[in-house]
Amino acid sequence: SAKRLQNIHSFVYAIFIANFKVRSLFGTIDVCEQIKIWMVSGVSR
C-alpha cells in the first residue's frame, strides 16, 4: 500500500508539472478549465 501511495504521489506530481508547463507555454490557460471547455463544446456539438 505504501508503494501504491508513492505511485499516486508521482502521478499527481506529473499532472502538476504538466499543468505548470502548459500554463507557462500558453500563458494563463488552465488545463482543467481547458478540459471543461473541450467537454462542453464536445457535448454541444
Secondary structure, DSSP 8 states (H G I E B T S, - for coil): -HHHHHHHHHHHHHHHHHHHHHHHHHTT--HHHHHHHHHHHHHH-
